[in-house]
């Protein structure tokens, strides 16, 4: 008997997969519009998500569950390696992000470089939305200011930002009542950051700066309308809100601030730190395992440092050599900030001479070295901000120079390799330009992969014609030591009850940074639990995979091909990266 019912066409597996990737990409853009802007998607340039609100968290939970169900419907048979890796990465991300929302102290992804944050601590002294918005507001960052609509979009974003600050204030007020507050030492650093934007005339305010740079092609009517609109929102909303926030921080939040450094001291803190370790390393390593690994790495690098010190003819012990390089005036030769920028540009020129021997894949994106903006320079670290997807805005390597006479060039070559070429600039640009990757992976920045690659890049200095100066090689060891110390102090602070002072002293005993620099770093770890683990864990895995591939392939090992394999699939959890490289090695041996 022939049925008369119409046939319903079932979507094929490829259509299901591509539809899933498309929907997930749109979801990720919608929940983080600033990252969407950074990646060149202008449709969401007029919004900022209130990412710590109850409704937003419920929206995330619902969608991660829905996407996890859809992933299970995909038949992976016959899928390309790129598509399989993308699907497994999406599966891991949905699972780990959902677990964060289920914590007693919920964790949510923030707009600041997709980094996780505890909902109870929506503002902090570093990697906080109030700092990021100020960076955008200056008109020289990722939000465009080229058309009247760009300016209007920014005004809408500021309205959303005010709503976020209102939600944050409410959460922090409840935190005072429940004891879920930041450490006092972090609150003290945050107060002047906030207070700066709650004073002065609108025309001199940082948030008014885009008006000083209005494009000439705007009509007089457009210019006057924007001047009026910017002045009004600054006078009636921005300045009053910052004044309200400053008063709250000074009179309510700071007196209630806690004296403990780590989140392990909070109710539910141990469980959430264990979660953050899994999230930031993409492994099942425990805090204890990482703590001991860090101690072993510190001892190993100390041995390398002693040999480097002796090669330089220094007779004192390692701690004396730390003091020597920390205070050596020959390592602080700069008279003006432009000389610092030119120094980094000269490193770029040297690296470019030999980069082609180590890499086949090269990004098309442009690249610039700039000084960090003055308003955030005192608390900032060197950083890389990717260029736009369409190439209209180059990638930028930002250098903070708060005191040019004290700017020490000891680590300049290693820092360039890490932040710029072939570190973050190469990896993030290639990821963004890779047309074979699903779009949701283009702006993605899984820290253990991204930072692991950047730290691994520091080890390529000799192969790229750097570290000819023994002091620069010692500088590289100093940076590697810094990342090894992070394994010890981050787990010490958050899992073993270390005080801020104990962590500072451990760092001072084992590296060449200044007291001020180390203090800022320790306070960063206090504010962003687990994030500092990603660098060394990722680097060790990439180096392990290179050693494995070289040993397996012998004379047939090509380091440029290996680097291509690391970089041509986007940011991968380490378990997936290891699986991929082992499969590549096996295929090479077959051939």
Secondary structure, 3 states (H helix, E strand, C coil): CCCCCCCCCCCCHHHHHHHHHHHHHHHHHHHCHHHHHHCCCHHHCCCCCCCCCHHHHHHHHHHHHHHHHHHHCCCCCCCCHHHHHHHHHHHHHHHHHHHHHCCCCCEEECCCCCCEEEHHHCCCCCCCHHHHHHHHHCCCCCCCCCCHHHHHHHHHHHHHHHHHHHHHHHHHHHHHHHCCCCEHHHHHHHHHHHHHHHCCCHHHCHHHHHHHCCCCCCCHHHHHHHHHHHHHHHHHHHHHHHHHHHHHHHHHHHHHCECCCCHHHCCCHHHHHHHHHHHHHCCCCCHHHHHHHHHHHHHHHHHHHHHHHHHCCCCCCHHHHHHHHHHCHHHCCCCCHHHHHHHHHHHHHHHHCCHHHCCCCCCCCCEEEEECCHHHHCCCCCEEECCCCCCCCCEEEEECCCCHHHCCCCCHHHHHHHHCCCCHHHHHHHHHHCCCCCHHHCCCCCHHHHHHHHHHHHCCCHHHCCCCCHHHHHHHHHHHHHHHHHHHHHHHHHHCCCCHHHHHHHHHHHCCCCHHHHHHHHHHHHHCCCCCHHHHHHHHHHHHHHHHHHHHHHHHCCHHHHHHHHHCCCCCCHHHHHHHHHHHHHHHHHC
